[in-house]
Amino acid sequence: MQRIFSTISRMWQLQVITLVNRLIYFMQRLPVVGILIRDQTYAAFRTKRILGAVAVILMFGAGLLESLLYFWGMLALPVLLWTEDHSTDRLALLLHMYFCISGLMGGITSAKVLESNKMKYTATRLMRIVPTRFMRAVLLHRYTTFILYQGISFSLVSVYFNFSIVHALLVVGIITLWRVLCELFHLAVFQRMGIVLVQKTWVMSLTMFIALTLAYLPLTPWGIPLFGARILDQGWIMTLIMLSGAVAGYVLLKHTDYSAAVRAVTNCADPLLNTEIMLADLQQRMIQSKDKDQSEISSSIPYVSEQSISSPKGYKQIHQLFVTRHVHLLRAPFRRRLIAILIIGLVFSLLAFIFNDHISLDYIARFSPLLILVMLNLTVGSQICKVLFFHCDRPLMRYAFYRKHSKMHFLLRFKSLLSMNLQLGLLSAAVMSVPILILTEGRNSGSLLAIWILIITLAVFFSLHHLLLYYVFQPYTTELETNNPLFTIANSLTSLGIVIGMFLGPTLWVLSAALIVLTVGYLFSAIPLVSKYAPNHFRVK
C-alpha cells in the first residue's frame, strides 16, 4: 500500500509541476507582470512550492466544481423545472436519474483501467513506472476523489431538497462500489475477448442514448417506473453491490496485472499519443479535402515574399484561395450545427406543447443566461480557428511581416466567420420562437424580440471571441493541442458569466442590454489588441 501512495504522490507532482511550469511560461508573456518574472523562477524552489500549493487547490476546486455542475445541472435543475413540491417524489426521481446516469451510463462509458491519455503514456512509457503499480494508484485516487466530490455535491442537493444527508452519502458509496465493479467488468472483457469497450463508439453512443432516455423519461407524460430509486432502496441489492464492489476493489488493488491493458491503450500507434501519426492523419484529411475541392488550385505557397502578399489585396487573395480549397472543411461544422439547431427546435417545440399547462415563460426566463452556453456551442469558432491554423497559418507564422499585418487577415476572417454565425443565430432565434409562441399563445411579443436581440448579439460576440483569442494567444501546438492556461482562463470567463447570470437572475431585456454593451466594447478593443499582441504571440508554439 505504501508503494501505491508513493505512486499517487509522483502523479500529483508530475501534474503540479507541469501546470506550474506552464503558468510561469505564460505569465512571463503578460504585459505588466511578465517583466517581473525571470527565467530563474523555474529553479526557485520556494516560489514553485507556493505556486504548487495554488495548483493543487485549483485542481481540487475544478474537480468539485465539475461534480457540482453535474448534480445541479443534470439532476436538480430538471427536477425543479418539471415537478411540483413533493419531497418524496423528488427524492425518488433524483435517485432514479442518478442511478441511470452515474450508474448505468457511467459504468459503461468510463473505465480508468482502459482509458487512453497522456498521463498514462508519460508515466508508463517515459517515466518507466511499473504499469500495475501505476494503475492501482490511479484507481485508488480516482474513486477516493469520486466519493469525496460526489458526496459533497449530493449532500448540498440533499440540504436544498430537505433529504437525508446520510441517505445521500450511502447512495454515493453504493454507486462508487458499483463503478469499481464495472472497472473489473471492463478488464475482464478485455482479457477474455481482447476488446477495449470504451473505444467502441457505437456502444458508447447507444449506451448514452438509452441511459439518458431512461433517466429523463419520467419527466414526460409517458413516464416509466422509477426503477433506479427502487433498486437503491432494496436492502439486499445494496448489500450485494457493496460486497461485490468491495471484492472487486480488493482484486483490482491486490491480484490484478495491468501490463497488457496498459500496453494496449498506450501503444505508439495511438494517434492521441503519437505526434507523427496524428500529423499524418491530419495530412490525410487535408488531402481528402483537396479531392473534393478544386484540384487545380495550389494548396501551398512555396515562396512567400512580403512584396507579393503583404497588402490588403494580397491577403484577400490568400483568404479566397484558402476558402476555395478547404470549403468542405469550413462547411462541415456549419452544417452540423444547422442540423443540431433544427433538432433542438423540434424537441423544444414538442416539450412546450406537452408541458404547456405546467411551464410559464416567466419561469423559463429565469434561466435565460443558459442561452450563452447554448450559443457558445452552436456557433462556429474554435473549429474554424483550428482549420485556419493547420491548413493556412502554420507555415506562414514564421514570417515577421505576416504576423505584423495580422490586422488585415484578422478582419477578413472576422467578416467570414460573422457571416456564418449570423446565419446560425438567425436560425436559432427563429427556432426558439416556435416554443415561445406555443407557451404564450402568441401574446408575448416583447420577450420574443428580446430573445432575438440576445441571440444575434451572442452570435456577434462569439464570432469575435474565438478569433480574437486565437490571434492574441495562439494556443495551438503543431499537434493541435491547447496548452495555454491564459487561453483556458479567458475561455472559462464565459462559464463564470453564466454562473453570475444565473445567480443574479436578470430579465431578458437587462441581459440583452448588458451583452450588447459587452459586445460593443469587445468590438472596439479587438483591433488594438490584435495590433499589439499578435506580432509577438501569433506564432507556432
DOTORPA-33740 format. One record per residue (C-alpha): residue number from 1; residue in one letter; x negated, y negated, z. Coordinates in nm, 2 decimals, padded with zeros to 4 digits. Each point is the difference from the previous one (the first is absolute). Last residue first. Layout:
<atoms>
seq type x y z
NUM A X Y Z
...
</atoms>
This chain:
<atoms>
seq type x y z
541 K -00.43 -02.71 -03.02
540 V 00.05 -00.12 -00.36
539 R 00.04 -00.38 -00.01
538 F 00.26 -00.27 00.06
537 H -00.14 -00.10 00.33
536 N -00.25 -00.27 -00.09
535 P 00.16 -00.18 -00.30
534 A 00.35 00.10 00.14
533 Y -00.03 -00.20 00.33
532 K 00.03 -00.37 -00.09
531 S 00.18 00.00 -00.33
530 V 00.24 00.28 00.11
529 L 00.08 -00.18 00.32
528 P 00.05 -00.34 -00.17
527 I 00.23 00.17 -00.26
526 A 00.21 00.18 00.26
525 S 00.06 -00.28 00.25
524 F 00.29 -00.17 -00.20
523 L 00.17 00.33 -00.06
522 Y -00.03 00.12 00.36
521 G 00.15 -00.32 00.12
520 V 00.29 00.04 -00.24
519 T 00.05 00.36 00.11
518 L 00.00 -00.09 00.37
517 V 00.25 -00.28 -00.04
516 I 00.22 00.23 -00.21
515 L -00.04 00.28 00.26
514 A 00.12 -00.23 00.28
513 A 00.30 -00.12 -00.20
512 S 00.10 00.36 -00.09
511 L -00.03 00.10 00.37
510 V 00.21 -00.29 00.11
509 W 00.26 00.06 -00.27
508 L 00.03 00.37 00.08
507 T 00.03 -00.06 00.38
506 P -00.30 00.05 00.22
505 G -00.02 00.30 00.24
504 L -00.31 -00.12 00.20
503 F -00.11 00.35 00.08
502 M 00.07 00.14 -00.34
501 G -00.18 -00.29 -00.16
500 I -00.30 00.05 00.23
499 V -00.02 00.37 -00.09
498 I 00.03 -00.08 -00.37
497 G -00.27 -00.27 00.02
496 L -00.23 00.25 00.17
495 S 00.05 00.24 -00.29
494 T -00.09 -00.27 -00.24
493 L -00.30 -00.10 00.22
492 S -00.12 00.36 -00.06
491 N -00.12 -00.09 -00.35
490 A -00.23 -00.27 00.13
489 I -00.13 00.25 00.26
488 T -00.06 00.27 -00.26
487 F -00.18 -00.25 -00.23
486 L -00.22 -00.11 00.30
485 P -00.07 00.36 00.08
484 N -00.15 00.06 -00.35
483 N -00.03 00.37 -00.06
482 T 00.25 00.05 -00.29
481 E -00.10 00.29 -00.21
480 L 00.01 -00.02 -00.38
479 E -00.31 00.22 -00.03
478 T -00.19 -00.29 -00.15
477 T 00.10 -00.19 00.32
476 Y 00.31 -00.21 00.03
475 P 00.05 -00.29 00.25
474 Q -00.05 -00.29 -00.24
473 F 00.04 -00.25 00.30
472 V 00.11 -00.33 -00.17
471 Y 00.09 00.13 -00.34
470 Y 00.19 00.31 00.11
469 L 00.16 -00.19 00.29
468 L 00.13 -00.25 -00.25
467 L 00.13 00.26 -00.23
466 H 00.19 00.18 00.27
465 H 00.15 -00.31 00.16
464 L 00.09 -00.19 -00.32
463 S 00.24 00.25 -00.14
462 F 00.11 00.07 00.36
461 F 00.12 -00.35 00.05
460 V 00.17 -00.04 -00.34
459 A 00.20 00.32 00.06
458 L 00.07 -00.11 00.36
457 T 00.15 -00.33 -00.12
456 I 00.22 00.19 -00.25
455 I 00.12 00.23 00.28
454 L 00.08 -00.29 00.24
453 I 00.17 -00.21 -00.26
452 W 00.22 00.29 -00.11
451 I 00.07 00.09 00.37
450 A 00.10 -00.36 00.08
449 L 00.24 -00.01 -00.30
448 L 00.17 00.32 00.12
447 S 00.03 -00.14 00.35
446 G 00.18 -00.31 -00.13
445 S 00.23 00.20 -00.23
444 N 00.18 00.17 00.28
443 R 00.35 00.09 -00.13
442 G -00.07 00.27 -00.26
441 E 00.15 00.28 00.20
440 T -00.26 -00.07 00.27
439 L -00.13 00.36 00.03
438 I 00.04 00.08 -00.36
437 L -00.14 -00.33 -00.12
436 I -00.30 00.06 00.23
435 P -00.04 00.36 -00.14
434 V -00.01 -00.14 -00.36
433 S -00.22 -00.31 00.06
432 M -00.30 00.22 00.10
431 V -00.02 00.13 -00.36
430 A 00.00 -00.36 -00.14
429 A -00.26 -00.11 00.24
428 S -00.22 00.30 -00.07
427 L 00.04 -00.06 -00.38
426 L -00.10 -00.36 00.04
425 G -00.30 00.10 00.22
424 L -00.12 00.27 -00.24
423 Q 00.01 -00.25 -00.29
422 L -00.17 -00.26 00.22
421 N -00.26 00.26 00.08
420 M -00.09 00.06 -00.36
419 S -00.02 -00.36 -00.09
418 L -00.20 -00.09 00.31
417 L -00.26 00.26 -00.09
416 S -00.05 -00.14 -00.35
415 K -00.02 -00.36 00.13
414 F -00.23 00.10 00.28
413 R -00.23 00.18 -00.24
412 L -00.05 -00.31 -00.22
411 L -00.05 -00.22 00.31
410 F -00.26 00.23 00.15
409 H -00.18 00.03 -00.34
408 M -00.07 -00.38 00.00
407 K -00.06 -00.04 00.37
406 S -00.26 00.27 00.00
405 H -00.23 -00.21 -00.21
404 K -00.29 00.03 00.24
403 R 00.04 00.37 00.03
402 Y -00.02 00.04 -00.38
401 F -00.29 -00.24 -00.01
400 A -00.19 00.20 00.25
399 Y 00.02 00.32 -00.20
398 R 00.00 00.31 00.22
397 M 00.37 -00.01 00.02
396 L 00.04 00.08 -00.36
395 P -00.04 00.38 00.01
394 R 00.25 00.04 00.29
393 D 00.24 -00.26 -00.12
392 C 00.18 00.18 -00.29
391 H 00.10 00.36 00.05
390 F -00.08 00.06 00.36
389 F 00.08 -00.34 00.15
388 L 00.30 -00.08 -00.21
387 V 00.15 00.34 00.06
386 K -00.06 -00.04 00.37
385 C 00.16 -00.35 -00.01
384 I 00.30 00.14 -00.18
383 Q 00.06 00.26 00.27
382 S -00.04 -00.26 00.28
381 G 00.26 -00.23 -00.17
380 V 00.32 00.15 -00.12
379 T 00.31 -00.10 00.20
378 L 00.23 00.26 00.16
377 N -00.22 00.09 00.30
376 L -00.05 -00.36 00.13
375 M 00.35 -00.07 -00.11
374 V 00.14 00.26 00.24
373 L -00.23 -00.11 00.28
372 I 00.11 -00.36 -00.03
371 L 00.36 00.11 -00.03
370 L -00.05 00.14 00.35
369 P 00.02 -00.36 00.12
368 S 00.38 00.02 -00.08
367 F 00.06 00.23 00.30
366 R 00.23 -00.24 00.18
365 A 00.18 -00.06 -00.33
364 I 00.13 00.36 00.03
363 Y 00.22 -00.09 00.30
362 D 00.13 -00.31 -00.17
361 L 00.09 00.20 -00.31
360 S 00.22 00.23 00.20
359 I -00.03 00.38 00.03
358 H 00.26 00.24 00.12
357 D 00.30 -00.04 -00.23
356 N -00.21 -00.01 -00.32
355 F -00.20 00.30 00.11
354 I 00.07 00.22 -00.31
353 F 00.01 -00.28 -00.26
352 A -00.31 -00.17 00.15
351 L -00.18 00.33 00.01
350 L 00.09 00.07 -00.36
349 S -00.13 -00.35 -00.10
348 F -00.32 00.05 00.19
347 V -00.07 00.33 -00.17
346 L 00.07 -00.14 -00.35
345 G -00.21 -00.30 00.07
344 I -00.29 00.21 00.13
343 I 00.02 00.22 -00.31
342 L -00.01 -00.31 -00.23
341 I -00.28 -00.16 00.19
340 A -00.20 00.33 -00.01
339 I 00.05 00.03 -00.38
338 L -00.13 -00.36 -00.05
337 R -00.28 00.07 00.24
336 R -00.12 00.30 -00.20
335 R 00.02 -00.21 -00.32
334 F -00.23 -00.27 00.14
333 P -00.25 00.25 00.14
332 A -00.03 00.16 -00.35
331 R 00.00 -00.33 -00.20
330 L -00.35 -00.10 00.08
329 L -00.16 00.34 -00.06
328 H 00.21 00.03 -00.32
327 V -00.12 -00.35 -00.13
326 H -00.36 00.09 00.06
325 R -00.15 -00.10 -00.34
324 T 00.25 -00.28 -00.08
323 V -00.02 -00.15 00.35
322 F -00.38 00.01 00.00
321 L -00.03 -00.16 -00.34
320 Q 00.24 -00.27 00.09
319 H -00.19 -00.07 00.32
318 I -00.33 -00.01 -00.19
317 Q 00.15 -00.24 -00.26
316 K 00.13 -00.23 00.27
315 Y -00.34 00.00 00.16
314 G -00.15 -00.11 -00.33
313 K 00.26 -00.27 -00.06
312 P -00.05 -00.14 00.36
311 S -00.38 -00.01 -00.06
310 S -00.28 00.22 00.13
309 I 00.06 00.27 -00.27
308 S -00.25 -00.04 -00.28
307 Q -00.24 -00.26 00.15
306 E -00.05 00.19 00.32
305 S -00.10 00.31 -00.18
304 V 00.12 00.36 00.04
303 Y -00.16 00.27 -00.21
302 P 00.16 00.34 00.03
301 I 00.36 -00.12 00.05
300 S 00.20 00.31 00.05
299 S 00.33 00.16 -00.10
298 S -00.04 -00.10 -00.37
297 I 00.34 -00.03 -00.17
296 E 00.06 00.25 -00.29
295 S 00.16 00.26 00.23
294 Q 00.31 -00.21 00.07
293 D 00.15 00.15 00.31
292 K 00.10 00.36 00.09
291 D -00.34 00.15 -00.08
290 K -00.16 -00.28 00.20
289 S 00.20 00.08 00.31
288 Q -00.12 00.36 -00.02
287 I -00.36 -00.13 -00.01
286 M 00.06 -00.21 00.32
285 R 00.15 00.30 00.17
284 Q -00.31 00.20 -00.09
283 Q -00.22 -00.28 00.14
282 L 00.20 00.00 00.32
281 D -00.05 00.38 00.03
280 A -00.37 -00.05 -00.06
279 L -00.02 -00.27 00.26
278 M 00.16 00.23 00.25
277 I -00.24 00.28 -00.10
276 E -00.30 -00.22 00.05
275 T 00.12 -00.13 00.34
274 N 00.07 00.34 00.16
273 L 00.22 00.01 00.31
272 L 00.35 -00.09 -00.14
271 P -00.09 00.16 -00.33
270 D -00.05 00.34 00.17
269 A -00.26 00.19 -00.20
268 C -00.26 -00.04 00.28
267 N 00.19 00.23 00.23
266 T 00.15 -00.15 00.32
265 V 00.34 00.16 00.00
264 A -00.10 00.36 -00.07
263 R -00.32 -00.02 00.21
262 V 00.20 -00.12 00.30
261 A 00.24 00.30 -00.03
260 A -00.28 00.25 -00.05
259 S -00.20 -00.12 00.30
258 Y 00.30 -00.04 00.23
257 D -00.06 00.30 00.22
256 T 00.27 00.05 00.26
255 H -00.01 00.16 00.35
254 K -00.03 -00.28 00.26
253 L 00.16 -00.32 -00.10
252 L 00.24 00.13 -00.27
251 V 00.09 00.31 00.20
250 Y 00.06 -00.20 00.31
249 G 00.21 -00.25 -00.18
248 A 00.20 00.28 -00.17
247 V 00.06 00.16 00.34
246 A 00.12 -00.34 00.14
245 G 00.22 -00.06 -00.30
244 S 00.16 00.35 00.03
243 L 00.06 -00.05 00.38
242 M 00.15 -00.35 -00.05
241 I 00.21 00.10 -00.30
240 L 00.14 00.30 00.18
239 T 00.08 -00.21 00.31
238 M 00.17 -00.26 -00.22
237 I 00.20 00.27 -00.17
236 W 00.10 00.16 00.33
235 G 00.11 -00.34 00.15
234 Q 00.22 -00.10 -00.30
233 D 00.02 -00.38 00.00
232 L -00.26 -00.05 -00.27
231 I 00.18 00.24 -00.23
230 R 00.33 -00.17 00.06
229 A -00.15 -00.34 -00.07
228 G -00.15 00.12 -00.33
227 F 00.33 00.17 -00.09
226 L 00.19 -00.32 00.00
225 P 00.29 00.15 -00.21
224 I 00.03 -00.16 -00.34
223 G 00.14 -00.33 -00.11
222 W 00.18 -00.06 -00.32
221 P 00.14 -00.33 00.13
220 T -00.37 -00.12 00.01
219 L -00.23 -00.05 00.30
218 P -00.02 00.38 00.05
217 L -00.18 00.02 -00.34
216 Y -00.30 -00.20 00.12
215 A -00.21 00.28 00.14
214 L 00.11 00.28 -00.23
213 T -00.07 -00.22 -00.31
212 L -00.34 -00.10 00.15
211 A -00.09 00.36 00.05
210 I 00.12 00.11 -00.35
209 F -00.18 -00.28 -00.18
208 M -00.32 00.03 00.20
207 T -00.02 00.38 -00.05
206 L 00.07 -00.03 -00.38
205 S -00.28 -00.26 -00.03
204 M -00.25 00.20 00.20
203 V 00.08 00.33 -00.19
202 W -00.03 -00.18 -00.34
201 T -00.33 -00.16 00.10
200 K -00.17 00.31 00.10
199 Q -00.31 -00.13 00.17
198 V 00.15 00.03 00.35
197 L 00.04 00.38 -00.06
196 V -00.36 00.08 -00.05
195 I 00.05 00.35 -00.14
194 G -00.26 00.27 00.03
193 M 00.27 00.26 00.07
192 R -00.10 00.16 00.33
191 Q -00.24 -00.26 00.14
190 F 00.18 -00.30 -00.15
189 V 00.34 00.11 00.12
188 A -00.14 00.08 00.35
187 L -00.16 -00.35 00.02
186 H 00.33 -00.16 -00.09
185 F 00.18 00.21 00.26
184 L -00.26 -00.08 00.27
183 E 00.05 -00.37 -00.06
182 C 00.38 00.06 00.01
181 L -00.04 00.13 00.36
180 V -00.19 -00.32 00.09
179 R 00.29 -00.19 -00.14
178 W 00.24 00.19 00.21
177 L -00.21 -00.07 00.31
176 T 00.02 -00.37 -00.08
175 I 00.38 00.02 -00.06
174 I 00.05 00.16 00.34
173 G -00.21 -00.26 00.17
172 V 00.19 -00.28 -00.17
171 V 00.33 00.17 00.12
170 L -00.13 00.01 00.36
169 L -00.10 -00.36 -00.02
168 A 00.35 -00.10 -00.11
167 H 00.17 00.21 00.27
166 V -00.22 -00.16 00.26
165 I 00.08 -00.34 -00.13
164 S 00.37 00.07 00.04
163 F 00.21 -00.22 -00.24
162 N 00.11 -00.35 00.06
161 F -00.02 -00.10 -00.37
160 Y -00.27 -00.26 00.05
159 V -00.18 00.21 00.26
158 S 00.01 00.31 -00.22
157 V -00.15 -00.20 -00.30
156 L -00.28 -00.11 00.23
155 S -00.06 00.36 00.11
154 F 00.00 00.12 -00.36
153 S -00.28 -00.24 -00.08
152 I -00.21 00.08 00.31
151 G 00.04 00.38 -00.06
150 Q -00.07 -00.04 -00.37
149 Y -00.33 -00.17 00.06
148 L -00.12 00.23 00.27
147 I 00.14 00.32 -00.15
146 F -00.17 -00.08 -00.33
145 T -00.32 -00.13 00.17
144 T -00.06 00.34 00.16
143 Y 00.12 00.18 -00.31
142 R -00.26 -00.16 -00.23
141 H -00.29 00.00 00.25
140 L 00.04 00.37 00.07
139 L 00.04 00.08 -00.37
138 V -00.30 -00.20 -00.11
137 A -00.22 00.14 00.27
136 R 00.09 00.35 -00.10
135 M -00.06 -00.09 -00.36
134 F -00.35 -00.13 00.07
133 R -00.10 00.30 00.20
132 T 00.12 00.24 -00.27
131 P -00.17 -00.21 -00.28
130 V -00.34 -00.01 00.18
129 I -00.11 -00.36 -00.03
128 R -00.25 -00.05 -00.29
127 M 00.01 -00.38 00.00
126 L 00.04 00.00 -00.38
125 R 00.22 00.30 -00.08
124 T 00.19 00.06 00.32
123 A 00.03 -00.35 00.14
122 T 00.01 -00.20 -00.32
121 Y 00.25 00.23 -00.17
120 K 00.23 00.01 00.30
119 M -00.01 -00.38 00.03
118 K 00.04 -00.03 -00.38
117 N 00.34 00.17 00.00
116 S 00.16 00.32 -00.11
115 E 00.25 00.15 00.25
114 L 00.01 00.37 00.03
113 V -00.04 00.04 00.38
112 K 00.17 -00.34 00.06
111 A 00.33 00.12 -00.15
110 S 00.28 -00.24 -00.08
109 T 00.27 00.07 -00.26
108 I 00.15 00.31 00.15
107 G 00.01 -00.08 00.37
106 G 00.07 -00.37 -00.06
105 M 00.31 00.08 -00.21
104 L 00.15 00.25 00.24
103 G -00.10 -00.14 00.34
102 S -00.07 -00.37 -00.04
101 I 00.27 -00.07 -00.25
100 C 00.27 00.27 00.07
99 F -00.06 00.02 00.37
98 Y -00.01 -00.38 00.04
97 M 00.32 -00.04 -00.20
96 H 00.18 00.26 00.22
95 L -00.14 -00.14 00.32
94 L 00.11 -00.35 -00.10
93 L 00.35 00.11 -00.10
92 A 00.04 00.19 00.33
91 L -00.11 -00.30 00.20
90 R 00.23 -00.23 -00.20
89 D 00.30 00.23 00.05
88 T -00.06 00.01 00.37
87 S -00.05 -00.38 00.03
86 H 00.31 -00.10 -00.19
85 D -00.02 -00.36 -00.11
84 E 00.10 00.04 -00.36
83 T -00.22 00.14 -00.27
82 W -00.12 -00.11 -00.34
81 L -00.24 -00.30 00.05
80 L -00.13 00.09 00.34
79 V -00.07 00.36 -00.09
78 P -00.17 -00.11 -00.33
77 L -00.22 -00.23 00.21
76 A -00.10 00.25 00.27
75 L -00.13 00.28 -00.22
74 M -00.19 -00.11 -00.31
73 G -00.09 -00.35 00.10
72 W -00.02 00.01 00.38
71 F -00.16 00.34 00.03
70 Y -00.23 -00.03 -00.30
69 L -00.10 -00.36 00.07
68 L -00.08 00.10 00.36
67 S -00.22 00.29 -00.12
66 E -00.19 -00.23 -00.24
65 L -00.05 -00.26 00.27
64 L -00.14 00.26 00.24
63 G -00.25 00.12 -00.26
62 A -00.10 -00.36 -00.09
61 G -00.04 -00.09 00.36
60 F -00.23 00.29 00.07
59 M -00.21 -00.09 -00.30
58 L 00.00 -00.37 00.09
57 I -00.11 00.08 00.36
56 V -00.28 00.22 -00.13
55 A -00.11 -00.28 -00.24
54 V 00.00 -00.25 00.28
53 A -00.22 00.23 00.21
52 G -00.23 00.05 -00.30
51 L -00.02 -00.38 -00.05
50 I -00.12 -00.03 00.36
49 R -00.25 00.29 -00.04
48 K -00.11 -00.15 -00.33
47 T -00.09 -00.32 00.18
46 R -00.19 00.18 00.27
45 F -00.20 00.21 -00.25
44 A -00.10 -00.28 -00.24
43 A -00.14 00.20 -00.29
42 Y 00.27 -00.08 -00.25
41 T 00.00 -00.35 00.14
40 Q -00.35 -00.05 -00.12
39 D 00.15 -00.08 -00.35
38 R 00.12 -00.33 00.14
37 I 00.35 -00.12 00.11
36 L 00.02 -00.37 00.07
35 I 00.03 -00.10 -00.37
34 G 00.28 00.25 -00.05
33 V 00.23 -00.17 00.25
32 V 00.05 -00.31 -00.21
31 P 00.07 00.13 -00.36
30 L 00.05 00.37 00.07
29 R -00.25 00.22 -00.18
28 Q -00.19 00.11 00.31
27 M 00.34 00.11 00.14
26 F 00.01 00.25 -00.29
25 Y -00.32 00.18 00.09
24 I 00.06 -00.02 00.37
23 L 00.35 00.15 -00.03
22 R -00.12 00.27 -00.23
21 N -00.28 00.09 00.25
20 V 00.25 00.01 00.28
19 L 00.24 00.23 -00.19
18 T -00.27 00.25 -00.09
17 I -00.14 -00.01 00.35
16 V 00.35 00.06 00.14
15 Q 00.08 00.29 -00.23
14 L -00.33 00.17 00.05
13 Q 00.00 -00.05 00.37
12 W 00.36 00.13 00.03
11 M -00.10 00.32 -00.19
10 R -00.31 00.04 00.21
9 S 00.21 -00.02 00.32
8 I 00.24 00.25 -00.14
7 T -00.30 00.23 -00.06
6 S -00.11 -00.04 00.36
5 F 00.35 00.08 00.12
4 I 00.00 00.32 -00.21
3 R -00.35 00.10 00.13
2 Q 00.12 -00.04 00.36
1 M 00.29 00.23 -00.07
</atoms>
